[in-house]
Amino acid sequence: MSVRANRIAEQMKKELGDIIGQKLKDPRIGFVTVTGIDVTGDLQQAKVFISVLGTAKEREDTLIGLSKAKGFIRTEIGQRIRLRKTPEIEFEMDESVAYGNHIESLIRQVNDENEQ
């Protein structure tokens, strides 16, 4: 990723956290954390990685709610970040947080078994 794409990704991450946390009123959207953004080199597309606290159903509902709000979110991003063309946004679950928690619990389990 180019330096410019990195800068735009960081700016988008900051703005998305604000937009999702304060502007969206959709009851399907739970407690969302934007964990990362991959912007293509031509700045046409942005893949937004999110983590959501809650059950699998709540995570799924949050993705649906965010997908429905894509147009609004993109408009807000366009107003906050001055770009000729605002990237298309695609939301994806960031499984790395859940995977890290799973690994941590396995390590804890092994340590507990060794102490006995």
N, CA, C and O atoms as CSV, one atom per row, in Angstrom:
chain,resi,resn,atom,element,x,y,z
A,1,MET,N,N,0.847,-1.182,0.000
A,1,MET,CA,C,0.000,0.000,0.000
A,1,MET,C,C,0.888,1.240,0.000
A,1,MET,O,O,1.905,1.283,0.693
A,2,SER,N,N,0.506,2.230,-0.768
A,2,SER,CA,C,1.305,3.450,-0.860
A,2,SER,C,C,1.171,4.277,0.414
A,2,SER,O,O,0.277,4.047,1.229
A,3,VAL,N,N,2.069,5.238,0.571
A,3,VAL,CA,C,2.049,6.114,1.738
A,3,VAL,C,C,0.731,6.893,1.778
A,3,VAL,O,O,0.135,7.056,2.843
A,4,ARG,N,N,0.282,7.370,0.623
A,4,ARG,CA,C,-0.968,8.121,0.563
A,4,ARG,C,C,-2.151,7.238,0.959
A,4,ARG,O,O,-3.021,7.668,1.716
A,5,ALA,N,N,-2.183,6.007,0.448
A,5,ALA,CA,C,-3.268,5.079,0.791
A,5,ALA,C,C,-3.255,4.789,2.289
A,5,ALA,O,O,-4.315,4.684,2.906
A,6,ASN,N,N,-2.066,4.657,2.878
A,6,ASN,CA,C,-1.958,4.440,4.329
A,6,ASN,C,C,-2.514,5.624,5.106
A,6,ASN,O,O,-3.248,5.454,6.080
A,7,ARG,N,N,-2.153,6.833,4.660
A,7,ARG,CA,C,-2.651,8.035,5.340
A,7,ARG,C,C,-4.171,8.120,5.273
A,7,ARG,O,O,-4.830,8.446,6.260
A,8,ILE,N,N,-4.715,7.825,4.105
A,8,ILE,CA,C,-6.164,7.876,3.927
A,8,ILE,C,C,-6.841,6.792,4.755
A,8,ILE,O,O,-7.899,7.028,5.337
A,9,ALA,N,N,-6.239,5.603,4.813
A,9,ALA,CA,C,-6.796,4.511,5.618
A,9,ALA,C,C,-6.840,4.907,7.093
A,9,ALA,O,O,-7.838,4.656,7.769
A,10,GLU,N,N,-5.773,5.522,7.597
A,10,GLU,CA,C,-5.741,5.957,9.001
A,10,GLU,C,C,-6.792,7.028,9.272
A,10,GLU,O,O,-7.472,6.995,10.298
A,11,GLN,N,N,-6.920,7.978,8.347
A,11,GLN,CA,C,-7.918,9.032,8.502
A,11,GLN,C,C,-9.326,8.441,8.478
A,11,GLN,O,O,-10.183,8.824,9.274
A,12,MET,N,N,-9.555,7.500,7.551
A,12,MET,CA,C,-10.866,6.851,7.461
A,12,MET,C,C,-11.182,6.069,8.730
A,12,MET,O,O,-12.321,6.066,9.198
A,13,LYS,N,N,-10.177,5.412,9.282
A,13,LYS,CA,C,-10.375,4.626,10.501
A,13,LYS,C,C,-10.856,5.525,11.640
A,13,LYS,O,O,-11.786,5.183,12.370
A,14,LYS,N,N,-10.206,6.675,11.774
A,14,LYS,CA,C,-10.580,7.630,12.820
A,14,LYS,C,C,-12.006,8.145,12.597
A,14,LYS,O,O,-12.815,8.177,13.525
A,15,GLU,N,N,-12.300,8.543,11.371
A,15,GLU,CA,C,-13.618,9.097,11.067
A,15,GLU,C,C,-14.723,8.044,11.171
A,15,GLU,O,O,-15.817,8.338,11.653
A,16,LEU,N,N,-14.439,6.812,10.719
A,16,LEU,CA,C,-15.440,5.751,10.793
A,16,LEU,C,C,-15.817,5.436,12.235
A,16,LEU,O,O,-16.987,5.207,12.542
A,17,GLY,N,N,-14.823,5.424,13.115
A,17,GLY,CA,C,-15.115,5.193,14.532
A,17,GLY,C,C,-16.087,6.230,15.054
A,17,GLY,O,O,-17.008,5.904,15.803
A,18,ASP,N,N,-15.886,7.467,14.664
A,18,ASP,CA,C,-16.761,8.567,15.088
A,18,ASP,C,C,-18.151,8.431,14.461
A,18,ASP,O,O,-19.158,8.578,15.153
A,19,ILE,N,N,-18.208,8.155,13.171
A,19,ILE,CA,C,-19.491,8.047,12.464
A,19,ILE,C,C,-20.320,6.893,13.014
A,19,ILE,O,O,-21.500,7.064,13.319
A,20,ILE,N,N,-19.705,5.716,13.140
A,20,ILE,CA,C,-20.437,4.541,13.603
A,20,ILE,C,C,-20.882,4.729,15.060
A,20,ILE,O,O,-21.989,4.344,15.435
A,21,GLY,N,N,-20.012,5.318,15.863
A,21,GLY,CA,C,-20.329,5.487,17.277
A,21,GLY,C,C,-21.374,6.544,17.566
A,21,GLY,O,O,-22.128,6.414,18.530
A,22,GLN,N,N,-21.437,7.600,16.745
A,22,GLN,CA,C,-22.303,8.726,17.094
A,22,GLN,C,C,-23.416,9.018,16.098
A,22,GLN,O,O,-24.487,9.471,16.503
A,23,LYS,N,N,-23.204,8.778,14.826
A,23,LYS,CA,C,-24.178,9.190,13.810
A,23,LYS,C,C,-25.212,8.118,13.469
A,23,LYS,O,O,-26.354,8.441,13.143
A,24,LEU,N,N,-24.817,6.840,13.542
A,24,LEU,CA,C,-25.732,5.767,13.136
A,24,LEU,C,C,-26.685,5.418,14.275
A,24,LEU,O,O,-26.263,5.184,15.408
A,25,LYS,N,N,-27.968,5.386,13.956
A,25,LYS,CA,C,-28.985,5.104,14.974
A,25,LYS,C,C,-29.650,3.740,14.767
A,25,LYS,O,O,-30.646,3.437,15.423
A,26,ASP,N,N,-29.116,2.926,13.875
A,26,ASP,CA,C,-29.693,1.619,13.576
A,26,ASP,C,C,-29.570,0.704,14.796
A,26,ASP,O,O,-28.464,0.477,15.285
A,27,PRO,N,N,-30.692,0.176,15.292
A,27,PRO,CA,C,-30.636,-0.682,16.493
A,27,PRO,C,C,-29.902,-2.011,16.263
A,27,PRO,O,O,-29.501,-2.668,17.224
A,28,ARG,N,N,-29.725,-2.410,14.996
A,28,ARG,CA,C,-29.013,-3.660,14.705
A,28,ARG,C,C,-27.523,-3.528,14.963
A,28,ARG,O,O,-26.843,-4.521,15.218
A,29,ILE,N,N,-27.015,-2.306,14.899
A,29,ILE,CA,C,-25.576,-2.103,15.022
A,29,ILE,C,C,-25.186,-2.088,16.492
A,29,ILE,O,O,-25.625,-1.234,17.262
A,30,GLY,N,N,-24.351,-3.054,16.862
A,30,GLY,CA,C,-23.913,-3.188,18.249
A,30,GLY,C,C,-22.675,-2.354,18.534
A,30,GLY,O,O,-22.420,-1.343,17.879
A,31,PHE,N,N,-21.912,-2.795,19.523
A,31,PHE,CA,C,-20.687,-2.097,19.908
A,31,PHE,C,C,-19.582,-2.486,18.931
A,31,PHE,O,O,-19.034,-3.586,19.002
A,32,VAL,N,N,-19.263,-1.567,18.014
A,32,VAL,CA,C,-18.333,-1.846,16.910
A,32,VAL,C,C,-16.990,-1.174,17.156
A,32,VAL,O,O,-16.923,-0.022,17.586
A,33,THR,N,N,-15.922,-1.916,16.873
A,33,THR,CA,C,-14.581,-1.351,16.873
A,33,THR,C,C,-13.998,-1.537,15.479
A,33,THR,O,O,-13.967,-2.651,14.956
A,34,VAL,N,N,-13.542,-0.456,14.884
A,34,VAL,CA,C,-12.874,-0.538,13.576
A,34,VAL,C,C,-11.431,-0.924,13.857
A,34,VAL,O,O,-10.675,-0.144,14.437
A,35,THR,N,N,-11.045,-2.143,13.442
A,35,THR,CA,C,-9.707,-2.650,13.759
A,35,THR,C,C,-8.686,-2.354,12.671
A,35,THR,O,O,-7.485,-2.329,12.943
A,36,GLY,N,N,-9.143,-2.129,11.446
A,36,GLY,CA,C,-8.206,-1.831,10.369
A,36,GLY,C,C,-8.927,-1.536,9.067
A,36,GLY,O,O,-10.101,-1.863,8.895
A,37,ILE,N,N,-8.201,-0.917,8.161
A,37,ILE,CA,C,-8.754,-0.602,6.843
A,37,ILE,C,C,-7.676,-0.846,5.797
A,37,ILE,O,O,-6.540,-0.392,5.934
A,38,ASP,N,N,-8.054,-1.572,4.750
A,38,ASP,CA,C,-7.176,-1.764,3.595
A,38,ASP,C,C,-7.748,-0.954,2.444
A,38,ASP,O,O,-8.866,-1.204,1.995
A,39,VAL,N,N,-6.975,0.021,1.967
A,39,VAL,CA,C,-7.396,0.841,0.833
A,39,VAL,C,C,-6.555,0.425,-0.367
A,39,VAL,O,O,-5.338,0.276,-0.260
A,40,THR,N,N,-7.215,0.239,-1.517
A,40,THR,CA,C,-6.470,-0.126,-2.715
A,40,THR,C,C,-5.600,1.053,-3.144
A,40,THR,O,O,-5.872,2.196,-2.778
A,41,GLY,N,N,-4.561,0.774,-3.914
A,41,GLY,CA,C,-3.618,1.795,-4.349
A,41,GLY,C,C,-4.257,2.920,-5.146
A,41,GLY,O,O,-3.806,4.064,-5.094
A,42,ASP,N,N,-5.327,2.583,-5.897
A,42,ASP,CA,C,-6.007,3.622,-6.689
A,42,ASP,C,C,-7.097,4.340,-5.892
A,42,ASP,O,O,-7.825,5.171,-6.436
A,43,LEU,N,N,-7.207,4.020,-4.610
A,43,LEU,CA,C,-8.157,4.657,-3.681
A,43,LEU,C,C,-9.616,4.469,-4.097
A,43,LEU,O,O,-10.470,5.281,-3.740
A,44,GLN,N,N,-9.907,3.404,-4.851
A,44,GLN,CA,C,-11.271,3.162,-5.306
A,44,GLN,C,C,-12.073,2.316,-4.318
A,44,GLN,O,O,-13.296,2.439,-4.242
A,45,GLN,N,N,-11.384,1.457,-3.563
A,45,GLN,CA,C,-12.088,0.562,-2.646
A,45,GLN,C,C,-11.389,0.524,-1.299
A,45,GLN,O,O,-10.166,0.629,-1.202
A,46,ALA,N,N,-12.212,0.370,-0.253
A,46,ALA,CA,C,-11.687,0.250,1.098
A,46,ALA,C,C,-12.381,-0.913,1.788
A,46,ALA,O,O,-13.609,-0.971,1.857
A,47,LYS,N,N,-11.577,-1.838,2.296
A,47,LYS,CA,C,-12.107,-2.956,3.050
A,47,LYS,C,C,-11.945,-2.606,4.524
A,47,LYS,O,O,-10.825,-2.442,5.007
A,48,VAL,N,N,-13.058,-2.492,5.238
A,48,VAL,CA,C,-13.061,-2.078,6.634
A,48,VAL,C,C,-13.225,-3.319,7.505
A,48,VAL,O,O,-14.219,-4.036,7.397
A,49,PHE,N,N,-12.238,-3.565,8.371
A,49,PHE,CA,C,-12.294,-4.696,9.277
A,49,PHE,C,C,-12.835,-4.229,10.616
A,49,PHE,O,O,-12.342,-3.259,11.191
A,50,ILE,N,N,-13.863,-4.933,11.113
A,50,ILE,CA,C,-14.490,-4.546,12.372
A,50,ILE,C,C,-14.544,-5.731,13.327
A,50,ILE,O,O,-14.538,-6.887,12.905
A,51,SER,N,N,-14.597,-5.425,14.613
A,51,SER,CA,C,-14.906,-6.457,15.605
A,51,SER,C,C,-16.114,-5.952,16.374
A,51,SER,O,O,-16.267,-4.753,16.605
A,52,VAL,N,N,-16.972,-6.889,16.768
A,52,VAL,CA,C,-18.221,-6.550,17.435
A,52,VAL,C,C,-18.334,-7.400,18.688
A,52,VAL,O,O,-18.133,-8.614,18.650
A,53,LEU,N,N,-18.657,-6.751,19.801
A,53,LEU,CA,C,-18.914,-7.499,21.030
A,53,LEU,C,C,-20.296,-8.127,20.939
A,53,LEU,O,O,-21.251,-7.476,20.514
A,54,GLY,N,N,-20.406,-9.391,21.337
A,54,GLY,CA,C,-21.715,-10.026,21.340
A,54,GLY,C,C,-21.705,-11.396,20.698
A,54,GLY,O,O,-20.656,-11.950,20.371
A,55,THR,N,N,-22.898,-11.923,20.528
A,55,THR,CA,C,-23.081,-13.256,19.963
A,55,THR,C,C,-22.885,-13.232,18.455
A,55,THR,O,O,-22.742,-12.171,17.847
A,56,ALA,N,N,-22.880,-14.419,17.865
A,56,ALA,CA,C,-22.744,-14.520,16.409
A,56,ALA,C,C,-23.912,-13.821,15.722
A,56,ALA,O,O,-23.716,-13.179,14.689
A,57,LYS,N,N,-25.112,-13.929,16.266
A,57,LYS,CA,C,-26.299,-13.270,15.708
A,57,LYS,C,C,-26.137,-11.751,15.758
A,57,LYS,O,O,-26.466,-11.062,14.792
A,58,GLU,N,N,-25.632,-11.228,16.874
A,58,GLU,CA,C,-25.423,-9.780,17.004
A,58,GLU,C,C,-24.373,-9.289,16.011
A,58,GLU,O,O,-24.513,-8.206,15.443
A,59,ARG,N,N,-23.320,-10.084,15.799
A,59,ARG,CA,C,-22.284,-9.710,14.828
A,59,ARG,C,C,-22.867,-9.682,13.415
A,59,ARG,O,O,-22.587,-8.777,12.629
A,60,GLU,N,N,-23.681,-10.687,13.112
A,60,GLU,CA,C,-24.310,-10.765,11.791
A,60,GLU,C,C,-25.260,-9.574,11.582
A,60,GLU,O,O,-25.255,-8.950,10.522
A,61,ASP,N,N,-26.077,-9.266,12.605
A,61,ASP,CA,C,-27.000,-8.127,12.515
A,61,ASP,C,C,-26.245,-6.817,12.322
A,61,ASP,O,O,-26.686,-5.946,11.573
A,62,THR,N,N,-25.106,-6.680,13.000
A,62,THR,CA,C,-24.296,-5.470,12.874
A,62,THR,C,C,-23.776,-5.326,11.449
A,62,THR,O,O,-23.811,-4.232,10.884
A,63,LEU,N,N,-23.290,-6.426,10.861
A,63,LEU,CA,C,-22.816,-6.375,9.469
A,63,LEU,C,C,-23.938,-5.980,8.522
A,63,LEU,O,O,-23.719,-5.206,7.590
A,64,ILE,N,N,-25.142,-6.506,8.752
A,64,ILE,CA,C,-26.291,-6.163,7.908
A,64,ILE,C,C,-26.612,-4.673,8.053
A,64,ILE,O,O,-26.830,-3.980,7.060
A,65,GLY,N,N,-26.638,-4.189,9.297
A,65,GLY,CA,C,-26.924,-2.780,9.547
A,65,GLY,C,C,-25.901,-1.861,8.900
A,65,GLY,O,O,-26.259,-0.838,8.316
A,66,LEU,N,N,-24.625,-2.226,9.004
A,66,LEU,CA,C,-23.568,-1.414,8.394
A,66,LEU,C,C,-23.664,-1.433,6.869
A,66,LEU,O,O,-23.432,-0.419,6.211
A,67,SER,N,N,-24.008,-2.594,6.317
A,67,SER,CA,C,-24.151,-2.693,4.859
A,67,SER,C,C,-25.280,-1.793,4.370
A,67,SER,O,O,-25.162,-1.159,3.321
A,68,LYS,N,N,-26.371,-1.736,5.126
A,68,LYS,CA,C,-27.502,-0.882,4.748
A,68,LYS,C,C,-27.127,0.595,4.840
A,68,LYS,O,O,-27.673,1.423,4.110
A,69,ALA,N,N,-26.194,0.926,5.737
A,69,ALA,CA,C,-25.814,2.326,5.955
A,69,ALA,C,C,-24.600,2.746,5.121
A,69,ALA,O,O,-24.088,3.850,5.300
A,70,LYS,N,N,-24.133,1.883,4.214
A,70,LYS,CA,C,-22.925,2.170,3.424
A,70,LYS,C,C,-22.981,3.520,2.725
A,70,LYS,O,O,-22.013,4.280,2.756
A,71,GLY,N,N,-24.110,3.817,2.095
A,71,GLY,CA,C,-24.246,5.075,1.361
A,71,GLY,C,C,-24.089,6.278,2.272
A,71,GLY,O,O,-23.370,7.223,1.950
A,72,PHE,N,N,-24.767,6.236,3.414
A,72,PHE,CA,C,-24.675,7.326,4.383
A,72,PHE,C,C,-23.247,7.467,4.902
A,72,PHE,O,O,-22.717,8.575,4.989
A,73,ILE,N,N,-22.628,6.337,5.245
A,73,ILE,CA,C,-21.258,6.345,5.782
A,73,ILE,C,C,-20.299,6.913,4.740
A,73,ILE,O,O,-19.430,7.723,5.063
A,74,ARG,N,N,-20.459,6.486,3.499
A,74,ARG,CA,C,-19.584,6.958,2.419
A,74,ARG,C,C,-19.736,8.465,2.215
A,74,ARG,O,O,-18.747,9.166,2.001
A,75,THR,N,N,-20.971,8.963,2.279
A,75,THR,CA,C,-21.223,10.400,2.147
A,75,THR,C,C,-20.542,11.164,3.278
A,75,THR,O,O,-19.902,12.190,3.048
A,76,GLU,N,N,-20.688,10.652,4.505
A,76,GLU,CA,C,-20.056,11.297,5.666
A,76,GLU,C,C,-18.535,11.333,5.518
A,76,GLU,O,O,-17.902,12.356,5.781
A,77,ILE,N,N,-17.953,10.203,5.093
A,77,ILE,CA,C,-16.499,10.135,4.891
A,77,ILE,C,C,-16.087,11.162,3.831
A,77,ILE,O,O,-15.094,11.871,3.997
A,78,GLY,N,N,-16.853,11.234,2.748
A,78,GLY,CA,C,-16.554,12.172,1.666
A,78,GLY,C,C,-16.562,13.619,2.127
A,78,GLY,O,O,-15.767,14.429,1.649
A,79,GLN,N,N,-17.457,13.950,3.054
A,79,GLN,CA,C,-17.527,15.319,3.560
A,79,GLN,C,C,-16.377,15.616,4.521
A,79,GLN,O,O,-15.888,16.744,4.580
A,80,ARG,N,N,-15.951,14.608,5.268
A,80,ARG,CA,C,-14.909,14.818,6.279
A,80,ARG,C,C,-13.506,14.762,5.706
A,80,ARG,O,O,-12.620,15.490,6.155
A,81,ILE,N,N,-13.293,13.895,4.705
A,81,ILE,CA,C,-11.978,13.759,4.073
A,81,ILE,C,C,-12.113,14.274,2.645
A,81,ILE,O,O,-12.914,13.756,1.867
A,82,ARG,N,N,-11.354,15.265,2.311
A,82,ARG,CA,C,-11.455,15.862,0.975
A,82,ARG,C,C,-10.724,14.998,-0.055
A,82,ARG,O,O,-9.500,15.051,-0.176
A,83,LEU,N,N,-11.500,14.205,-0.789
A,83,LEU,CA,C,-10.963,13.384,-1.875
A,83,LEU,C,C,-11.814,13.618,-3.110
A,83,LEU,O,O,-12.997,13.943,-3.011
A,84,ARG,N,N,-11.203,13.451,-4.266
A,84,ARG,CA,C,-11.973,13.585,-5.506
A,84,ARG,C,C,-13.056,12.523,-5.579
A,84,ARG,O,O,-14.192,12.792,-5.967
A,85,LYS,N,N,-12.679,11.310,-5.196
A,85,LYS,CA,C,-13.639,10.201,-5.207
A,85,LYS,C,C,-13.492,9.422,-3.907
A,85,LYS,O,O,-12.400,8.962,-3.574
A,86,THR,N,N,-14.582,9.276,-3.179
A,86,THR,CA,C,-14.565,8.528,-1.927
A,86,THR,C,C,-14.565,7.032,-2.250
A,86,THR,O,O,-15.348,6.589,-3.091
A,87,PRO,N,N,-13.702,6.248,-1.598
A,87,PRO,CA,C,-13.643,4.813,-1.896
A,87,PRO,C,C,-14.950,4.087,-1.582
A,87,PRO,O,O,-15.677,4.456,-0.661
A,88,GLU,N,N,-15.231,3.048,-2.367
A,88,GLU,CA,C,-16.338,2.144,-2.055
A,88,GLU,C,C,-15.971,1.413,-0.771
A,88,GLU,O,O,-14.828,0.988,-0.603
A,89,ILE,N,N,-16.929,1.266,0.134
A,89,ILE,CA,C,-16.644,0.654,1.432
A,89,ILE,C,C,-17.251,-0.742,1.499
A,89,ILE,O,O,-18.400,-0.962,1.114
A,90,GLU,N,N,-16.449,-1.676,1.997
A,90,GLU,CA,C,-16.912,-3.051,2.210
A,90,GLU,C,C,-16.546,-3.425,3.644
A,90,GLU,O,O,-15.394,-3.279,4.050
A,91,PHE,N,N,-17.520,-3.905,4.407
A,91,PHE,CA,C,-17.274,-4.281,5.801
A,91,PHE,C,C,-17.020,-5.773,5.915
A,91,PHE,O,O,-17.682,-6.583,5.266
A,92,GLU,N,N,-16.037,-6.128,6.759
A,92,GLU,CA,C,-15.709,-7.527,7.015
A,92,GLU,C,C,-15.385,-7.708,8.489
A,92,GLU,O,O,-14.801,-6.829,9.123
A,93,MET,N,N,-15.774,-8.859,9.023
A,93,MET,CA,C,-15.436,-9.169,10.407
A,93,MET,C,C,-13.946,-9.433,10.530
A,93,MET,O,O,-13.359,-10.129,9.701
A,94,ASP,N,N,-13.345,-8.880,11.555
A,94,ASP,CA,C,-11.936,-9.143,11.839
A,94,ASP,C,C,-11.890,-10.307,12.809
A,94,ASP,O,O,-12.166,-10.156,13.999
A,95,GLU,N,N,-11.541,-11.458,12.288
A,95,GLU,CA,C,-11.540,-12.670,13.104
A,95,GLU,C,C,-10.284,-12.779,13.969
A,95,GLU,O,O,-10.200,-13.665,14.820
A,96,SER,N,N,-9.313,-11.899,13.766
A,96,SER,CA,C,-8.050,-12.009,14.495
A,96,SER,C,C,-8.238,-11.813,15.998
A,96,SER,O,O,-7.529,-12.435,16.791
A,97,VAL,N,N,-9.184,-10.957,16.405
A,97,VAL,CA,C,-9.430,-10.733,17.830
A,97,VAL,C,C,-9.986,-12.001,18.465
A,97,VAL,O,O,-9.516,-12.428,19.520
A,98,ALA,N,N,-10.983,-12.602,17.830
A,98,ALA,CA,C,-11.573,-13.841,18.347
A,98,ALA,C,C,-10.540,-14.963,18.355
A,98,ALA,O,O,-10.479,-15.754,19.295
A,99,TYR,N,N,-9.728,-15.025,17.296
A,99,TYR,CA,C,-8.691,-16.053,17.205
A,99,TYR,C,C,-7.665,-15.876,18.328
A,99,TYR,O,O,-7.243,-16.852,18.949
A,100,GLY,N,N,-7.269,-14.638,18.582
A,100,GLY,CA,C,-6.326,-14.349,19.668
A,100,GLY,C,C,-6.888,-14.746,21.016
A,100,GLY,O,O,-6.167,-15.300,21.845
A,101,ASN,N,N,-8.175,-14.471,21.255
A,101,ASN,CA,C,-8.819,-14.867,22.511
A,101,ASN,C,C,-8.854,-16.382,22.654
A,101,ASN,O,O,-8.655,-16.915,23.746
A,102,HIS,N,N,-9.106,-17.069,21.549
A,102,HIS,CA,C,-9.145,-18.534,21.566
A,102,HIS,C,C,-7.761,-19.100,21.915
A,102,HIS,O,O,-7.650,-19.999,22.748
A,103,ILE,N,N,-6.722,-18.580,21.286
A,103,ILE,CA,C,-5.350,-19.026,21.560
A,103,ILE,C,C,-4.997,-18.771,23.022
A,103,ILE,O,O,-4.404,-19.623,23.683
A,104,GLU,N,N,-5.365,-17.591,23.521
A,104,GLU,CA,C,-5.078,-17.243,24.911
A,104,GLU,C,C,-5.769,-18.213,25.874
A,104,GLU,O,O,-5.175,-18.623,26.871
A,105,SER,N,N,-7.012,-18.579,25.581
A,105,SER,CA,C,-7.726,-19.515,26.462
A,105,SER,C,C,-7.091,-20.903,26.413
A,105,SER,O,O,-7.042,-21.596,27.429
A,106,LEU,N,N,-6.599,-21.318,25.230
A,106,LEU,CA,C,-5.922,-22.612,25.122
A,106,LEU,C,C,-4.624,-22.616,25.933
A,106,LEU,O,O,-4.318,-23.601,26.606
A,107,ILE,N,N,-3.867,-21.527,25.873
A,107,ILE,CA,C,-2.622,-21.424,26.639
A,107,ILE,C,C,-2.928,-21.463,28.130
A,107,ILE,O,O,-2.237,-22.138,28.893
A,108,ARG,N,N,-3.963,-20.739,28.542
A,108,ARG,CA,C,-4.363,-20.723,29.949
A,108,ARG,C,C,-4.762,-22.123,30.413
A,108,ARG,O,O,-4.442,-22.531,31.529
A,109,GLN,N,N,-5.472,-22.860,29.535
A,109,GLN,CA,C,-5.911,-24.213,29.857
A,109,GLN,C,C,-4.707,-25.140,30.039
A,109,GLN,O,O,-4.672,-25.938,30.976
A,110,VAL,N,N,-3.727,-25.036,29.151
A,110,VAL,CA,C,-2.521,-25.862,29.250
A,110,VAL,C,C,-1.757,-25.527,30.530
A,110,VAL,O,O,-1.287,-26.427,31.225
A,111,ASN,N,N,-1.631,-24.245,30.842
A,111,ASN,CA,C,-0.942,-23.829,32.075
A,111,ASN,C,C,-1.647,-24.353,33.310
A,111,ASN,O,O,-0.995,-24.795,34.255
A,112,ASP,N,N,-2.970,-24.310,33.314
A,112,ASP,CA,C,-3.739,-24.823,34.462
A,112,ASP,C,C,-3.521,-26.326,34.636
A,112,ASP,O,O,-3.382,-26.812,35.758
A,113,GLU,N,N,-3.491,-27.065,33.511
A,113,GLU,CA,C,-3.268,-28.504,33.575
A,113,GLU,C,C,-1.858,-28.830,34.080
A,113,GLU,O,O,-1.674,-29.807,34.806
A,114,ASN,N,N,-0.867,-28.022,33.701
A,114,ASN,CA,C,0.506,-28.249,34.142
A,114,ASN,C,C,0.691,-27.952,35.618
A,114,ASN,O,O,1.544,-28.561,36.264
A,115,GLU,N,N,-0.090,-27.030,36.165
A,115,GLU,CA,C,0.031,-26.672,37.574
A,115,GLU,C,C,-0.568,-27.732,38.493
A,115,GLU,O,O,-0.220,-27.791,39.672
A,116,GLN,N,N,-1.450,-28.557,37.979
A,116,GLN,CA,C,-2.117,-29.564,38.817
A,116,GLN,C,C,-1.277,-30.770,39.068
A,116,GLN,O,O,-1.712,-31.693,39.755
